[in-house]
Amino acid sequence: MELITIIGLTAALFTTVSLFPQLLKVWKTKSTKDISTGMFTLFCGGVLLWFVYGVFVKDFPIIFANALAFVQALIILAFKMKFK
Amino acid sequence: MELITIIGLTAALFTTVSLFPQLLKVWKTKSTKDISTGMFTLFCGGVLLWFVYGVFVKDFPIIFANALAFVQALIILAFKMKFK
């Protein structure tokens, strides 16, 4: 595999996996005061569009990474709505 | 411009701009208790790698969007370090 492909895949892995510690934190603490609703709303919209983009260009890594990011960001947003 | 290009650019705009409300929130409140250090560390690493990827493939939108995301995420992380 070329170096540039490895860099791209590692980048995708990092940004997708990054949401998990935040999800775990709100799940455990049920506290979301410092989390911005604006951030997670825009982020959900963004990764949903990336998902649509991935479907259009038939790129499985884009589809998979953004579907995973969308689900995690949506759960964080749901926690934010529930525990203001 | 093709629809798929518009979708991709809008997606990039959303995910990049999404960090700004969070940055503004921690700036104003100086409170970061509910923000995950793990999330913003992994996210900083991820967008930095996307930036390197963009430089490699000479793609200006990838370079620009991820440079902007990196700076914002790094400031949020600095606030998290300063105001535990």
Backbone of each chain as nested JSON, in Angstrom:
{
  "chains": [
    {"id": "A", "residues": [
      {"number": 1, "name": "MET", "atoms": {"N": [0.855, -1.21, 0.0], "CA": [0.0, 0.0, 0.0], "C": [0.887, 1.256, 0.0]}},
      {"number": 2, "name": "GLU", "atoms": {"N": [0.498, 2.246, -0.766], "CA": [1.312, 3.469, -0.822], "C": [1.208, 4.285, 0.468]}},
      {"number": 3, "name": "LEU", "atoms": {"N": [2.266, 5.037, 0.758], "CA": [2.306, 5.855, 1.981], "C": [1.107, 6.802, 2.064]}},
      {"number": 4, "name": "ILE", "atoms": {"N": [0.779, 7.41, 0.931], "CA": [-0.309, 8.397, 0.917], "C": [-1.662, 7.748, 1.256]}},
      {"number": 5, "name": "THR", "atoms": {"N": [-1.856, 6.504, 0.814], "CA": [-3.098, 5.775, 1.121], "C": [-3.155, 5.467, 2.609]}},
      {"number": 6, "name": "ILE", "atoms": {"N": [-1.982, 5.079, 3.168], "CA": [-1.926, 4.778, 4.602], "C": [-2.237, 6.039, 5.415]}},
      {"number": 7, "name": "ILE", "atoms": {"N": [-1.682, 7.194, 4.982], "CA": [-1.952, 8.465, 5.674], "C": [-3.448, 8.788, 5.612]}},
      {"number": 8, "name": "GLY", "atoms": {"N": [-4.043, 8.65, 4.449], "CA": [-5.473, 8.933, 4.271], "C": [-6.343, 8.036, 5.13]}},
      {"number": 9, "name": "LEU", "atoms": {"N": [-6.034, 6.745, 5.154], "CA": [-6.831, 5.798, 5.937], "C": [-6.669, 6.04, 7.436]}},
      {"number": 10, "name": "THR", "atoms": {"N": [-5.422, 6.375, 7.852], "CA": [-5.186, 6.663, 9.273], "C": [-5.942, 7.935, 9.676]}},
      {"number": 11, "name": "ALA", "atoms": {"N": [-5.925, 8.93, 8.794], "CA": [-6.664, 10.182, 9.046], "C": [-8.15, 9.882, 9.23]}},
      {"number": 12, "name": "ALA", "atoms": {"N": [-8.721, 9.073, 8.343], "CA": [-10.143, 8.718, 8.411], "C": [-10.445, 7.959, 9.699]}},
      {"number": 13, "name": "LEU", "atoms": {"N": [-9.538, 7.046, 10.055], "CA": [-9.7, 6.257, 11.279], "C": [-9.714, 7.168, 12.512]}},
      {"number": 14, "name": "PHE", "atoms": {"N": [-8.745, 8.092, 12.586], "CA": [-8.639, 9.015, 13.725], "C": [-9.896, 9.877, 13.869]}},
      {"number": 15, "name": "THR", "atoms": {"N": [-10.322, 10.522, 12.786], "CA": [-11.463, 11.445, 12.894], "C": [-12.761, 10.689, 13.208]}},
      {"number": 16, "name": "THR", "atoms": {"N": [-12.873, 9.444, 12.722], "CA": [-14.092, 8.675, 12.994], "C": [-14.095, 8.16, 14.429]}},
      {"number": 17, "name": "VAL", "atoms": {"N": [-12.967, 7.605, 14.852], "CA": [-12.854, 7.029, 16.196], "C": [-12.901, 8.125, 17.275]}},
      {"number": 18, "name": "SER", "atoms": {"N": [-12.513, 9.358, 16.91], "CA": [-12.434, 10.466, 17.876], "C": [-13.748, 10.719, 18.612]}},
      {"number": 19, "name": "LEU", "atoms": {"N": [-14.881, 10.439, 17.948], "CA": [-16.168, 10.711, 18.59], "C": [-16.458, 9.743, 19.739]}},
      {"number": 20, "name": "PHE", "atoms": {"N": [-15.828, 8.581, 19.713], "CA": [-16.166, 7.552, 20.69], "C": [-15.883, 7.956, 22.149]}},
      {"number": 21, "name": "PRO", "atoms": {"N": [-14.694, 8.522, 22.458], "CA": [-14.466, 8.934, 23.863], "C": [-15.489, 9.978, 24.345]}},
      {"number": 22, "name": "GLN", "atoms": {"N": [-15.941, 10.852, 23.413], "CA": [-16.941, 11.856, 23.798], "C": [-18.289, 11.196, 24.077]}},
      {"number": 23, "name": "LEU", "atoms": {"N": [-18.633, 10.237, 23.232], "CA": [-19.882, 9.494, 23.405], "C": [-19.876, 8.752, 24.741]}},
      {"number": 24, "name": "LEU", "atoms": {"N": [-18.755, 8.096, 25.045], "CA": [-18.597, 7.354, 26.287], "C": [-18.729, 8.289, 27.492]}},
      {"number": 25, "name": "LYS", "atoms": {"N": [-18.142, 9.482, 27.358], "CA": [-18.139, 10.451, 28.456], "C": [-19.559, 10.918, 28.781]}},
      {"number": 26, "name": "VAL", "atoms": {"N": [-20.33, 11.307, 27.767], "CA": [-21.697, 11.78, 28.04], "C": [-22.582, 10.625, 28.514]}},
      {"number": 27, "name": "TRP", "atoms": {"N": [-22.309, 9.43, 28.013], "CA": [-23.055, 8.23, 28.431], "C": [-22.863, 7.998, 29.923]}},
      {"number": 28, "name": "LYS", "atoms": {"N": [-21.598, 8.097, 30.371], "CA": [-21.268, 7.836, 31.778], "C": [-21.741, 8.957, 32.691]}},
      {"number": 29, "name": "THR", "atoms": {"N": [-21.452, 10.216, 32.308], "CA": [-21.695, 11.336, 33.214], "C": [-23.116, 11.887, 33.117]}},
      {"number": 30, "name": "LYS", "atoms": {"N": [-23.796, 11.649, 31.979], "CA": [-25.112, 12.239, 31.694], "C": [-25.072, 13.767, 31.805]}},
      {"number": 31, "name": "SER", "atoms": {"N": [-23.873, 14.323, 31.634], "CA": [-23.731, 15.777, 31.715], "C": [-23.221, 16.308, 30.372]}},
      {"number": 32, "name": "THR", "atoms": {"N": [-23.932, 17.294, 29.829], "CA": [-23.595, 17.788, 28.486], "C": [-23.548, 19.317, 28.433]}},
      {"number": 33, "name": "LYS", "atoms": {"N": [-23.474, 19.941, 29.6], "CA": [-23.545, 21.401, 29.695], "C": [-22.539, 22.107, 28.773]}},
      {"number": 34, "name": "ASP", "atoms": {"N": [-21.296, 21.606, 28.752], "CA": [-20.235, 22.302, 28.01], "C": [-20.182, 21.944, 26.525]}},
      {"number": 35, "name": "ILE", "atoms": {"N": [-21.039, 21.008, 26.121], "CA": [-21.037, 20.589, 24.709], "C": [-21.931, 21.523, 23.903]}},
      {"number": 36, "name": "SER", "atoms": {"N": [-21.443, 21.912, 22.735], "CA": [-22.195, 22.851, 21.906], "C": [-23.189, 22.128, 21.0]}},
      {"number": 37, "name": "THR", "atoms": {"N": [-24.482, 22.495, 21.136], "CA": [-25.524, 21.938, 20.27], "C": [-25.222, 22.29, 18.815]}},
      {"number": 38, "name": "GLY", "atoms": {"N": [-24.768, 23.536, 18.6], "CA": [-24.429, 23.992, 17.248], "C": [-23.378, 23.108, 16.61]}},
      {"number": 39, "name": "MET", "atoms": {"N": [-22.335, 22.79, 17.385], "CA": [-21.278, 21.952, 16.832], "C": [-21.809, 20.612, 16.362]}},
      {"number": 40, "name": "PHE", "atoms": {"N": [-22.546, 19.912, 17.251], "CA": [-22.974, 18.56, 16.89], "C": [-24.093, 18.541, 15.849]}},
      {"number": 41, "name": "THR", "atoms": {"N": [-24.887, 19.624, 15.775], "CA": [-25.903, 19.718, 14.718], "C": [-25.224, 19.874, 13.358]}},
      {"number": 42, "name": "LEU", "atoms": {"N": [-24.285, 20.839, 13.274], "CA": [-23.554, 21.06, 12.02], "C": [-22.741, 19.831, 11.63]}},
      {"number": 43, "name": "PHE", "atoms": {"N": [-22.133, 19.198, 12.643], "CA": [-21.302, 18.023, 12.389], "C": [-22.147, 16.862, 11.838]}},
      {"number": 44, "name": "CYS", "atoms": {"N": [-23.326, 16.648, 12.458], "CA": [-24.243, 15.605, 11.967], "C": [-24.62, 15.881, 10.508]}},
      {"number": 45, "name": "GLY", "atoms": {"N": [-24.975, 17.128, 10.229], "CA": [-25.326, 17.51, 8.855], "C": [-24.166, 17.26, 7.904]}},
      {"number": 46, "name": "GLY", "atoms": {"N": [-22.963, 17.639, 8.347], "CA": [-21.765, 17.487, 7.518], "C": [-21.44, 16.041, 7.184]}},
      {"number": 47, "name": "VAL", "atoms": {"N": [-21.421, 15.178, 8.217], "CA": [-21.069, 13.779, 7.943], "C": [-22.175, 13.052, 7.178]}},
      {"number": 48, "name": "LEU", "atoms": {"N": [-23.428, 13.507, 7.352], "CA": [-24.532, 12.937, 6.562], "C": [-24.317, 13.271, 5.08]}},
      {"number": 49, "name": "LEU", "atoms": {"N": [-23.898, 14.518, 4.815], "CA": [-23.608, 14.918, 3.429], "C": [-22.407, 14.164, 2.881]}},
      {"number": 50, "name": "TRP", "atoms": {"N": [-21.371, 13.93, 3.732], "CA": [-20.217, 13.13, 3.31], "C": [-20.653, 11.715, 2.96]}},
      {"number": 51, "name": "PHE", "atoms": {"N": [-21.625, 11.196, 3.744], "CA": [-22.17, 9.856, 3.498], "C": [-22.844, 9.814, 2.123]}},
      {"number": 52, "name": "VAL", "atoms": {"N": [-23.69, 10.822, 1.848], "CA": [-24.379, 10.924, 0.547], "C": [-23.337, 11.026, -0.575]}},
      {"number": 53, "name": "TYR", "atoms": {"N": [-22.298, 11.835, -0.314], "CA": [-21.205, 11.998, -1.275], "C": [-20.544, 10.644, -1.569]}},
      {"number": 54, "name": "GLY", "atoms": {"N": [-20.275, 9.882, -0.512], "CA": [-19.657, 8.562, -0.645], "C": [-20.516, 7.604, -1.454]}},
      {"number": 55, "name": "VAL", "atoms": {"N": [-21.851, 7.674, -1.246], "CA": [-22.773, 6.819, -2.001], "C": [-22.714, 7.199, -3.493]}},
      {"number": 56, "name": "PHE", "atoms": {"N": [-22.718, 8.516, -3.763], "CA": [-22.641, 9.031, -5.142], "C": [-21.388, 8.531, -5.855]}},
      {"number": 57, "name": "VAL", "atoms": {"N": [-20.221, 8.671, -5.193], "CA": [-18.952, 8.296, -5.843], "C": [-18.589, 6.819, -5.592]}},
      {"number": 58, "name": "LYS", "atoms": {"N": [-19.531, 6.089, -4.923], "CA": [-19.343, 4.654, -4.637], "C": [-18.007, 4.375, -3.954]}},
      {"number": 59, "name": "ASP", "atoms": {"N": [-17.705, 5.161, -2.9], "CA": [-16.452, 4.993, -2.159], "C": [-16.78, 4.396, -0.793]}},
      {"number": 60, "name": "PHE", "atoms": {"N": [-16.5, 3.101, -0.624], "CA": [-16.897, 2.404, 0.603], "C": [-16.28, 3.007, 1.87]}},
      {"number": 61, "name": "PRO", "atoms": {"N": [-14.958, 3.331, 1.905], "CA": [-14.405, 3.929, 3.132], "C": [-15.115, 5.225, 3.543]}},
      {"number": 62, "name": "ILE", "atoms": {"N": [-15.459, 6.082, 2.573], "CA": [-16.181, 7.334, 2.892], "C": [-17.566, 7.011, 3.458]}},
      {"number": 63, "name": "ILE", "atoms": {"N": [-18.261, 6.053, 2.818], "CA": [-19.596, 5.653, 3.29], "C": [-19.511, 5.125, 4.724]}},
      {"number": 64, "name": "PHE", "atoms": {"N": [-18.594, 4.19, 4.947], "CA": [-18.483, 3.514, 6.23], "C": [-18.071, 4.477, 7.353]}},
      {"number": 65, "name": "ALA", "atoms": {"N": [-16.993, 5.257, 7.119], "CA": [-16.476, 6.171, 8.141], "C": [-17.532, 7.205, 8.535]}},
      {"number": 66, "name": "ASN", "atoms": {"N": [-18.257, 7.727, 7.546], "CA": [-19.213, 8.794, 7.848], "C": [-20.518, 8.27, 8.421]}},
      {"number": 67, "name": "ALA", "atoms": {"N": [-20.89, 7.033, 8.055], "CA": [-22.073, 6.428, 8.662], "C": [-21.811, 6.245, 10.159]}},
      {"number": 68, "name": "LEU", "atoms": {"N": [-20.608, 5.761, 10.484], "CA": [-20.208, 5.536, 11.872], "C": [-20.138, 6.866, 12.634]}},
      {"number": 69, "name": "ALA", "atoms": {"N": [-19.558, 7.874, 12.005], "CA": [-19.445, 9.198, 12.63], "C": [-20.839, 9.789, 12.857]}},
      {"number": 70, "name": "PHE", "atoms": {"N": [-21.735, 9.614, 11.884], "CA": [-23.088, 10.17, 11.986], "C": [-23.838, 9.558, 13.174]}},
      {"number": 71, "name": "VAL", "atoms": {"N": [-23.797, 8.232, 13.291], "CA": [-24.51, 7.554, 14.374], "C": [-23.991, 8.039, 15.734]}},
      {"number": 72, "name": "GLN", "atoms": {"N": [-22.648, 8.114, 15.874], "CA": [-22.061, 8.555, 17.147], "C": [-22.435, 10.003, 17.472]}},
      {"number": 73, "name": "ALA", "atoms": {"N": [-22.321, 10.887, 16.467], "CA": [-22.628, 12.309, 16.68], "C": [-24.102, 12.501, 17.009]}},
      {"number": 74, "name": "LEU", "atoms": {"N": [-24.969, 11.666, 16.381], "CA": [-26.411, 11.764, 16.621], "C": [-26.748, 11.343, 18.053]}},
      {"number": 75, "name": "ILE", "atoms": {"N": [-26.07, 10.299, 18.548], "CA": [-26.311, 9.846, 19.928], "C": [-25.847, 10.934, 20.91]}},
      {"number": 76, "name": "ILE", "atoms": {"N": [-24.667, 11.56, 20.636], "CA": [-24.171, 12.644, 21.491], "C": [-25.187, 13.788, 21.505]}},
      {"number": 77, "name": "LEU", "atoms": {"N": [-25.727, 14.112, 20.31], "CA": [-26.724, 15.181, 20.186], "C": [-28.003, 14.831, 20.95]}},
      {"number": 78, "name": "ALA", "atoms": {"N": [-28.399, 13.555, 20.901], "CA": [-29.593, 13.1, 21.623], "C": [-29.385, 13.252, 23.133]}},
      {"number": 79, "name": "PHE", "atoms": {"N": [-28.18, 12.914, 23.621], "CA": [-27.837, 13.105, 25.038], "C": [-27.91, 14.588, 25.394]}},
      {"number": 80, "name": "LYS", "atoms": {"N": [-27.4, 15.424, 24.494], "CA": [-27.41, 16.876, 24.715], "C": [-28.85, 17.383, 24.845]}},
      {"number": 81, "name": "MET", "atoms": {"N": [-29.758, 16.832, 24.01], "CA": [-31.168, 17.25, 24.048], "C": [-31.832, 16.78, 25.35]}},
      {"number": 82, "name": "LYS", "atoms": {"N": [-31.477, 15.555, 25.767], "CA": [-32.125, 14.949, 26.933], "C": [-31.607, 15.531, 28.254]}},
      {"number": 83, "name": "PHE", "atoms": {"N": [-30.274, 15.688, 28.352], "CA": [-29.684, 16.2, 29.601], "C": [-29.13, 17.593, 29.372]}},
      {"number": 84, "name": "LYS", "atoms": {"N": [-29.964, 18.571, 29.331], "CA": [-29.563, 19.97, 29.04], "C": [-28.613, 20.508, 30.101]}}
    ]},
    {"id": "B", "residues": [
      {"number": 1, "name": "MET", "atoms": {"N": [-21.423, 23.86, -11.963], "CA": [-20.829, 22.903, -11.028], "C": [-21.767, 21.701, -10.871]}},
      {"number": 2, "name": "GLU", "atoms": {"N": [-21.187, 20.512, -10.824], "CA": [-22.01, 19.312, -10.697], "C": [-22.575, 19.168, -9.285]}},
      {"number": 3, "name": "LEU", "atoms": {"N": [-23.733, 18.498, -9.2], "CA": [-24.417, 18.32, -7.911], "C": [-23.504, 17.637, -6.892]}},
      {"number": 4, "name": "ILE", "atoms": {"N": [-22.756, 16.629, -7.35], "CA": [-21.908, 15.869, -6.442], "C": [-20.777, 16.743, -5.852]}},
      {"number": 5, "name": "THR", "atoms": {"N": [-20.268, 17.677, -6.669], "CA": [-19.238, 18.61, -6.194], "C": [-19.828, 19.55, -5.143]}},
      {"number": 6, "name": "ILE", "atoms": {"N": [-21.061, 20.011, -5.406], "CA": [-21.742, 20.907, -4.449], "C": [-21.965, 20.169, -3.124]}},
      {"number": 7, "name": "ILE", "atoms": {"N": [-22.393, 18.894, -3.208], "CA": [-22.609, 18.092, -1.99], "C": [-21.294, 17.945, -1.221]}},
      {"number": 8, "name": "GLY", "atoms": {"N": [-20.217, 17.63, -1.913], "CA": [-18.908, 17.461, -1.273], "C": [-18.414, 18.744, -0.619]}},
      {"number": 9, "name": "LEU", "atoms": {"N": [-18.557, 19.863, -1.315], "CA": [-18.094, 21.144, -0.765], "C": [-18.941, 21.566, 0.436]}},
      {"number": 10, "name": "THR", "atoms": {"N": [-20.269, 21.327, 0.354], "CA": [-21.156, 21.66, 1.478], "C": [-20.81, 20.79, 2.687]}},
      {"number": 11, "name": "ALA", "atoms": {"N": [-20.535, 19.511, 2.433], "CA": [-20.137, 18.595, 3.505], "C": [-18.868, 19.107, 4.199]}},
      {"number": 12, "name": "ALA", "atoms": {"N": [-17.868, 19.493, 3.409], "CA": [-16.599, 19.998, 3.951], "C": [-16.83, 21.282, 4.751]}},
      {"number": 13, "name": "LEU", "atoms": {"N": [-17.69, 22.147, 4.208], "CA": [-18.006, 23.416, 4.886], "C": [-18.649, 23.144, 6.252]}},
      {"number": 14, "name": "PHE", "atoms": {"N": [-19.643, 22.253, 6.279], "CA": [-20.363, 21.924, 7.52], "C": [-19.421, 21.366, 8.581]}},
      {"number": 15, "name": "THR", "atoms": {"N": [-18.621, 20.361, 8.213], "CA": [-17.773, 19.719, 9.221], "C": [-16.673, 20.665, 9.714]}},
      {"number": 16, "name": "THR", "atoms": {"N": [-16.201, 21.572, 8.844], "CA": [-15.165, 22.522, 9.266], "C": [-15.743, 23.614, 10.157]}},
      {"number": 17, "name": "VAL", "atoms": {"N": [-16.883, 24.172, 9.721], "CA": [-17.528, 25.266, 10.461], "C": [-18.087, 24.773, 11.802]}},
      {"number": 18, "name": "SER", "atoms": {"N": [-18.409, 23.467, 11.887], "CA": [-19.037, 22.911, 13.09], "C": [-18.232, 23.164, 14.363]}},
      {"number": 19, "name": "LEU", "atoms": {"N": [-16.902, 23.236, 14.246], "CA": [-16.078, 23.426, 15.447], "C": [-16.227, 24.83, 16.036]}},
      {"number": 20, "name": "PHE", "atoms": {"N": [-16.631, 25.775, 15.207], "CA": [-16.658, 27.168, 15.667], "C": [-17.61, 27.427, 16.845]}},
      {"number": 21, "name": "PRO", "atoms": {"N": [-18.872, 26.918, 16.806], "CA": [-19.749, 27.14, 17.972], "C": [-19.177, 26.552, 19.264]}},
      {"number": 22, "name": "GLN", "atoms": {"N": [-18.473, 25.417, 19.151], "CA": [-17.864, 24.808, 20.346], "C": [-16.715, 25.672, 20.869]}},
      {"number": 23, "name": "LEU", "atoms": {"N": [-15.921, 26.191, 19.939], "CA": [-14.815, 27.08, 20.299], "C": [-15.334, 28.331, 21.017]}},
      {"number": 24, "name": "LEU", "atoms": {"N": [-16.391, 28.901, 20.453], "CA": [-17.005, 30.106, 21.009], "C": [-17.552, 29.832, 22.415]}},
      {"number": 25, "name": "LYS", "atoms": {"N": [-18.141, 28.63, 22.583], "CA": [-18.748, 28.259, 23.859], "C": [-17.698, 28.145, 24.966]}},
      {"number": 26, "name": "VAL", "atoms": {"N": [-16.593, 27.439, 24.68], "CA": [-15.568, 27.294, 25.723], "C": [-14.866, 28.629, 25.976]}},
      {"number": 27, "name": "TRP", "atoms": {"N": [-14.75, 29.437, 24.937], "CA": [-14.137, 30.767, 25.062], "C": [-14.943, 31.633, 26.024]}},
      {"number": 28, "name": "LYS", "atoms": {"N": [-16.277, 31.593, 25.852], "CA": [-17.172, 32.413, 26.67], "C": [-17.301, 31.884, 28.082]}},
      {"number": 29, "name": "THR", "atoms": {"N": [-17.533, 30.559, 28.211], "CA": [-17.849, 29.993, 29.525], "C": [-16.605, 29.625, 30.338]}},
      {"number": 30, "name": "LYS", "atoms": {"N": [-15.473, 29.384, 29.653], "CA": [-14.242, 28.889, 30.295], "C": [-14.502, 27.589, 31.052]}},
      {"number": 31, "name": "SER", "atoms": {"N": [-15.554, 26.876, 30.626], "CA": [-15.895, 25.613, 31.256], "C": [-15.79, 24.484, 30.219]}},
      {"number": 32, "name": "THR", "atoms": {"N": [-15.032, 23.434, 30.574], "CA": [-14.785, 22.361, 29.594], "C": [-14.964, 20.97, 30.216]}},
      {"number": 33, "name": "LYS", "atoms": {"N": [-15.622, 20.939, 31.372], "CA": [-15.774, 19.686, 32.12], "C": [-16.321, 18.526, 31.265]}},
      {"number": 34, "name": "ASP", "atoms": {"N": [-17.354, 18.82, 30.453], "CA": [-18.038, 17.755, 29.709], "C": [-17.37, 17.407, 28.381]}},
      {"number": 35, "name": "ILE", "atoms": {"N": [-16.324, 18.158, 28.034], "CA": [-15.641, 17.905, 26.765], "C": [-14.587, 16.83, 26.946]}},
      {"number": 36, "name": "SER", "atoms": {"N": [-14.532, 15.895, 26.0], "CA": [-13.609, 14.775, 26.096], "C": [-12.228, 15.14, 25.524]}},
      {"number": 37, "name": "THR", "atoms": {"N": [-11.191, 15.013, 26.379], "CA": [-9.807, 15.242, 25.936], "C": [-9.459, 14.259, 24.826]}},
      {"number": 38, "name": "GLY", "atoms": {"N": [-9.903, 13.007, 25.013], "CA": [-9.644, 11.966, 24.019], "C": [-10.185, 12.345, 22.657]}},
      {"number": 39, "name": "MET", "atoms": {"N": [-11.43, 12.85, 22.644], "CA": [-12.028, 13.236, 21.363], "C": [-11.185, 14.285, 20.645]}},
      {"number": 40, "name": "PHE", "atoms": {"N": [-10.85, 15.372, 21.353], "CA": [-10.157, 16.464, 20.666], "C": [-8.692, 16.156, 20.36]}},
      {"number": 41, "name": "THR", "atoms": {"N": [-8.09, 15.235, 21.139], "CA": [-6.725, 14.801, 20.817], "C": [-6.735, 13.973, 19.529]}},
      {"number": 42, "name": "LEU", "atoms": {"N": [-7.626, 12.974, 19.477], "CA": [-7.73, 12.134, 18.276], "C": [-8.142, 12.973, 17.061]}},
      {"number": 43, "name": "PHE", "atoms": {"N": [-9.066, 13.915, 17.288], "CA": [-9.558, 14.747, 16.191], "C": [-8.444, 15.628, 15.637]}},
      {"number": 44, "name": "CYS", "atoms": {"N": [-7.637, 16.23, 16.552], "CA": [-6.486, 17.054, 16.123], "C": [-5.526, 16.211, 15.277]}},
      {"number": 45, "name": "GLY", "atoms": {"N": [-5.215, 15.0, 15.774], "CA": [-4.337, 14.093, 15.038], "C": [-4.912, 13.767, 13.667]}},
      {"number": 46, "name": "GLY", "atoms": {"N": [-6.225, 13.477, 13.642], "CA": [-6.889, 13.12, 12.395], "C": [-6.866, 14.226, 11.352]}},
      {"number": 47, "name": "VAL", "atoms": {"N": [-7.255, 15.44, 11.755], "CA": [-7.296, 16.531, 10.759], "C": [-5.885, 16.962, 10.345]}},
      {"number": 48, "name": "LEU", "atoms": {"N": [-4.904, 16.773, 11.249], "CA": [-3.502, 17.049, 10.881], "C": [-3.061, 16.074, 9.783]}},
      {"number": 49, "name": "LEU", "atoms": {"N": [-3.45, 14.8, 9.95], "CA": [-3.132, 13.795, 8.92], "C": [-3.876, 14.09, 7.614]}},
      {"number": 50, "name": "TRP", "atoms": {"N": [-5.121, 14.557, 7.704], "CA": [-5.871, 14.959, 6.503], "C": [-5.163, 16.113, 5.804]}},
      {"number": 51, "name": "PHE", "atoms": {"N": [-4.624, 17.03, 6.608], "CA": [-3.875, 18.176, 6.072], "C": [-2.653, 17.68, 5.285]}},
      {"number": 52, "name": "VAL", "atoms": {"N": [-1.889, 16.746, 5.899], "CA": [-0.709, 16.162, 5.242], "C": [-1.142, 15.452, 3.944]}},
      {"number": 53, "name": "TYR", "atoms": {"N": [-2.268, 14.725, 4.041], "CA": [-2.825, 14.028, 2.874], "C": [-3.129, 15.035, 1.755]}},
      {"number": 54, "name": "GLY", "atoms": {"N": [-3.743, 16.155, 2.139], "CA": [-4.074, 17.209, 1.169], "C": [-2.838, 17.788, 0.498]}},
      {"number": 55, "name": "VAL", "atoms": {"N": [-1.769, 17.973, 1.29], "CA": [-0.507, 18.502, 0.745], "C": [0.064, 17.499, -0.269]}},
      {"number": 56, "name": "PHE", "atoms": {"N": [0.037, 16.202, 0.103], "CA": [0.524, 15.133, -0.775], "C": [-0.203, 15.137, -2.116]}},
      {"number": 57, "name": "VAL", "atoms": {"N": [-1.542, 15.175, -2.058], "CA": [-2.328, 15.063, -3.299], "C": [-2.602, 16.44, -3.921]}},
      {"number": 58, "name": "LYS", "atoms": {"N": [-2.001, 17.487, -3.318], "CA": [-2.128, 18.865, -3.818], "C": [-3.594, 19.273, -4.016]}},
      {"number": 59, "name": "ASP", "atoms": {"N": [-4.412, 19.005, -2.976], "CA": [-5.839, 19.348, -3.046], "C": [-6.1, 20.514, -2.1]}},
      {"number": 60, "name": "PHE", "atoms": {"N": [-6.275, 21.705, -2.662], "CA": [-6.407, 22.907, -1.839], "C": [-7.595, 22.866, -0.862]}},
      {"number": 61, "name": "PRO", "atoms": {"N": [-8.806, 22.451, -1.304], "CA": [-9.919, 22.403, -0.331], "C": [-9.619, 21.516, 0.875]}},
      {"number": 62, "name": "ILE", "atoms": {"N": [-8.962, 20.356, 0.65], "CA": [-8.617, 19.459, 1.777], "C": [-7.606, 20.142, 2.7]}},
      {"number": 63, "name": "ILE", "atoms": {"N": [-6.594, 20.805, 2.104], "CA": [-5.578, 21.524, 2.89], "C": [-6.235, 22.612, 3.731]}},
      {"number": 64, "name": "PHE", "atoms": {"N": [-7.042, 23.438, 3.074], "CA": [-7.647, 24.603, 3.727], "C": [-8.621, 24.193, 4.837]}},
      {"number": 65, "name": "ALA", "atoms": {"N": [-9.556, 23.27, 4.505], "CA": [-10.579, 22.861, 5.474], "C": [-9.942, 22.237, 6.712]}},
      {"number": 66, "name": "ASN", "atoms": {"N": [-8.91, 21.409, 6.505], "CA": [-8.321, 20.707, 7.645], "C": [-7.357, 21.57, 8.446]}},
      {"number": 67, "name": "ALA", "atoms": {"N": [-6.722, 22.546, 7.796], "CA": [-5.887, 23.504, 8.529], "C": [-6.775, 24.296, 9.485]}},
      {"number": 68, "name": "LEU", "atoms": {"N": [-7.93, 24.717, 8.972], "CA": [-8.885, 25.496, 9.767], "C": [-9.449, 24.649, 10.912]}},
      {"number": 69, "name": "ALA", "atoms": {"N": [-9.79, 23.407, 10.606], "CA": [-10.319, 22.5, 11.629], "C": [-9.254, 22.232, 12.694]}},
      {"number": 70, "name": "PHE", "atoms": {"N": [-8.002, 22.05, 12.264], "CA": [-6.917, 21.764, 13.204], "C": [-6.721, 22.912, 14.194]}},
      {"number": 71, "name": "VAL", "atoms": {"N": [-6.653, 24.131, 13.676], "CA": [-6.442, 25.305, 14.537], "C": [-7.573, 25.421, 15.565]}},
      {"number": 72, "name": "GLN", "atoms": {"N": [-8.815, 25.255, 15.112], "CA": [-9.958, 25.364, 16.026], "C": [-9.938, 24.259, 17.083]}},
      {"number": 73, "name": "ALA", "atoms": {"N": [-9.699, 23.025, 16.644], "CA": [-9.682, 21.89, 17.579], "C": [-8.538, 22.04, 18.587]}},
      {"number": 74, "name": "LEU", "atoms": {"N": [-7.405, 22.587, 18.12], "CA": [-6.251, 22.772, 19.002], "C": [-6.546, 23.825, 20.075]}},
      {"number": 75, "name": "ILE", "atoms": {"N": [-7.246, 24.897, 19.688], "CA": [-7.606, 25.931, 20.67], "C": [-8.578, 25.34, 21.704]}},
      {"number": 76, "name": "ILE", "atoms": {"N": [-9.565, 24.547, 21.235], "CA": [-10.511, 23.907, 22.16], "C": [-9.745, 22.998, 23.134]}},
      {"number": 77, "name": "LEU", "atoms": {"N": [-8.782, 22.255, 22.608], "CA": [-7.96, 21.36, 23.425], "C": [-7.123, 22.157, 24.436]}},
      {"number": 78, "name": "ALA", "atoms": {"N": [-6.6, 23.293, 24.025], "CA": [-5.826, 24.158, 24.922], "C": [-6.71, 24.677, 26.059]}},
      {"number": 79, "name": "PHE", "atoms": {"N": [-7.963, 25.044, 25.726], "CA": [-8.912, 25.474, 26.758], "C": [-9.185, 24.33, 27.724]}},
      {"number": 80, "name": "LYS", "atoms": {"N": [-9.331, 23.118, 27.167], "CA": [-9.588, 21.93, 27.996], "C": [-8.42, 21.693, 28.976]}},
      {"number": 81, "name": "MET", "atoms": {"N": [-7.182, 21.914, 28.493], "CA": [-6.0, 21.725, 29.344], "C": [-5.951, 22.792, 30.434]}},
      {"number": 82, "name": "LYS", "atoms": {"N": [-6.302, 24.032, 30.048], "CA": [-6.192, 25.163, 30.969], "C": [-7.304, 25.168, 32.019]}},
      {"number": 83, "name": "PHE", "atoms": {"N": [-8.55, 24.93, 31.567], "CA": [-9.689, 24.953, 32.497], "C": [-10.233, 23.546, 32.677]}},
      {"number": 84, "name": "LYS", "atoms": {"N": [-9.596, 22.78, 33.485], "CA": [-9.967, 21.359, 33.7], "C": [-11.357, 21.257, 34.313]}}
    ]}
  ]
}
